[in-house]
Every structure is written in structure tokens, then in C-alpha cells.
């Protein structure tokens, strides 16, 4: 499966993610549902940055958490900045995904911390599990934060309790 084949799903998930991020209330950015949880700002910022993992995966053969920091950036301080980060990340990686071939997805990718290897797997699996599913997981967490804050939660794959149509 080439990157072109994955674009409809990518575009849908990015649109759904943007819709969720648009709901983040600036007045509750410090909210944490539990002391061990991210704040709303930290979680939304993480979600906004996760599309960059598509490019990291397809443009490199490994990531060493000890030395590499391709995701580092100025942390956003508002919903508007979160949305700018998300839009920039999505726009930057979409052409990378579009250009990816079967051969690109078959190559292996490794996540490590120095000598410790966390995993090595084909880039197709890294794209699905480490990039896309990772984003969807944290987007779902974001929906719970919004629900707890009484912010209407948008539907992702159909209606939601707040948007039944």
C-alpha cells in the first residue's frame, strides 16, 4: 500500500483531530483530570504535534531518544497556537506520505534510547501504530477531558451525544 492509498484515511483523521482541537477551551488549559495526567494544554499540544511522526518515520531509519529531538518546538500557550502547530504539522507531512512507496513502507525503522532498542519494525507498522493510532489514542483522551469540562464533544466516526446529527 502506497502513501497515496493512505491519504483518504489520513485526511479524515486529521480533519477529525482538528475538529477536536478546535474545542479546547483556553480558560481550562491547566485542567488535569488526575495528578498523573497531562494538563489539557500538554495533551492538546501533544496531539497537535503527533502528525510530525509520519514524516519522522518516513524520512529516517531510526530515532534515538537519547540524542534526537525532532519534535522539539516552542510550546503553544493557546488553542489558536495549538491549531497553528497542528495545521503546519499536517501540511508538512501530507506530501511526505503522498510520495511514500511500497518500498518505503517495507523498510525498517527503529526506536531506541542509546543502545536500548525499543522496537524495530517495518515503516508501515510504525506509521499505523506509532503515528496514526498514537494520535487517535490521545485524541480520545482529549474527548474525555472535554466531556469532563462540559465542552460539547464532536462525533468522530458518526454522531456524538452532543452532536447527534
PAMIMAR-795254 format. One line per 5 residues: number of its first residue (from 0); their letters; for each residue x, y negated, z of C-alpha. Coordinates in steps of 0.1 Angstrom, whole numbers, plus 5000, padded with zeros to 4 digits. Layout:
<zados>
NUM = a = X:Y:Z | ...
</zados>
This chain:
<zados>
0 = xxxxx = 5000:5000:5000 | 5014:4966:4990 | 5011:4933:5007 | 4986:4922:4981 | 4964:4951:4992
5 = xxxxx = 4965:4939:5028 | 4957:4903:5021 | 4918:4906:5025 | 4922:4921:5059 | 4949:4896:5069
10 = xxxxx = 4928:4867:5057 | 4898:4880:5076 | 4918:4885:5108 | 4934:4851:5106 | 4901:4834:5100
15 = xxxxx = 4886:4852:5130 | 4916:4843:5151 | 4914:4806:5141 | 4877:4806:5149 | 4885:4819:5184
20 = xxxxx = 4914:4794:5189 | 4891:4765:5179 | 4870:4773:5211 | 4899:4769:5235 | 4889:4740:5258
25 = xxxxx = 4917:4715:5266 | 4902:4709:5300 | 4908:4745:5311 | 4943:4752:5297 | 4957:4760:5331
30 = xxxxx = 4929:4786:5338 | 4941:4821:5348 | 4916:4849:5355 | 4941:4866:5377 | 4975:4856:5392
35 = xxxxx = 4993:4881:5370 | 4976:4868:5338 | 4988:4843:5313 | 4972:4809:5316 | 4947:4801:5288
40 = xxxxx = 4974:4778:5273 | 5000:4806:5274 | 4977:4832:5259 | 4964:4809:5231 | 4999:4798:5223
45 = xxxxx = 5010:4834:5221 | 4981:4842:5198 | 4989:4812:5176 | 5025:4824:5172 | 5018:4861:5165
50 = xxxxx = 5014:4857:5128 | 5051:4849:5126 | 5058:4886:5135 | 5046:4895:5100 | 5074:4875:5085
55 = xxxxx = 5099:4887:5111 | 5090:4923:5103 | 5092:4919:5065 | 5122:4897:5064 | 5145:4915:5088
60 = xxxxx = 5155:4951:5096 | 5156:4947:5134 | 5151:4923:5162 | 5174:4922:5192 | 5156:4906:5221
65 = xxxxx = 5190:4900:5238 | 5202:4877:5210 | 5174:4869:5186 | 5147:4843:5193 | 5130:4837:5160
70 = xxxxx = 5097:4829:5178 | 5110:4801:5199 | 5094:4767:5193 | 5081:4737:5212 | 5052:4749:5233
75 = xxxxx = 5019:4733:5224 | 5001:4713:5250 | 4966:4711:5235 | 4941:4730:5214 | 4950:4708:5184
80 = xxxxx = 4987:4717:5187 | 4978:4754:5191 | 4958:4752:5158 | 4986:4734:5140 | 5010:4761:5151
85 = xxxxx = 4986:4789:5140 | 4979:4773:5107 | 5017:4767:5100 | 5025:4803:5110 | 4997:4818:5089
90 = xxxxx = 5006:4797:5058 | 5043:4806:5061 | 5038:4844:5064 | 5009:4849:5039 | 5032:4846:5008
95 = xxxxx = 5057:4869:5025 | 5030:4895:5030 | 5017:4890:4995 | 5052:4896:4980 | 5058:4928:5000
100 = xxxxx = 5060:4960:4980 | 5055:4997:4989 | 5093:5000:4992 | 5094:4971:5016 | 5068:4987:5039
105 = xxxxx = 5087:5020:5037 | 5119:5005:5051 | 5125:5010:5088 | 5125:4982:5114 | 5140:4984:5149
110 = xxxxx = 5131:4965:5181 | 5160:4966:5206 | 5174:4948:5236 | 5211:4951:5231 | 5219:4988:5230
115 = xxxxx = 5185:4999:5242 | 5162:5008:5213 | 5125:5003:5220 | 5114:5018:5187 | 5124:5023:5151
120 = xxxxx = 5096:5029:5126 | 5085:5020:5090 | 5076:4984:5085 | 5041:4994:5075 | 5036:5007:5111
125 = xxxxx = 5053:4977:5126 | 5030:4954:5106 | 4999:4973:5117 | 5008:4980:5154 | 5033:4953:5164
130 = xxxxx = 5020:4924:5144 | 4983:4927:5135 | 4970:4950:5163 | 4990:4930:5188 | 4973:4898:5176
135 = xxxxx = 4939:4914:5178 | 4945:4927:5213 | 4954:4893:5226 | 4926:4876:5207 | 4902:4900:5225
140 = xxxxx = 4918:4889:5258 | 4912:4853:5247 | 4875:4861:5242 | 4872:4873:5278 | 4888:4840:5290
145 = xxxxx = 4863:4821:5270 | 4834:4841:5284 | 4846:4835:5320 | 4848:4798:5312 | 4812:4798:5298
150 = xxxxx = 4825:4789:5263 | 4804:4805:5235 | 4823:4834:5220 | 4822:4837:5183 | 4815:4870:5166
155 = xxxxx = 4845:4887:5150 | 4830:4916:5130 | 4794:4907:5133 | 4772:4887:5157 | 4782:4880:5193
160 = xxxxx = 4759:4875:5223 | 4765:4837:5218 | 4761:4837:5180 | 4735:4864:5172 | 4732:4854:5135
</zados>
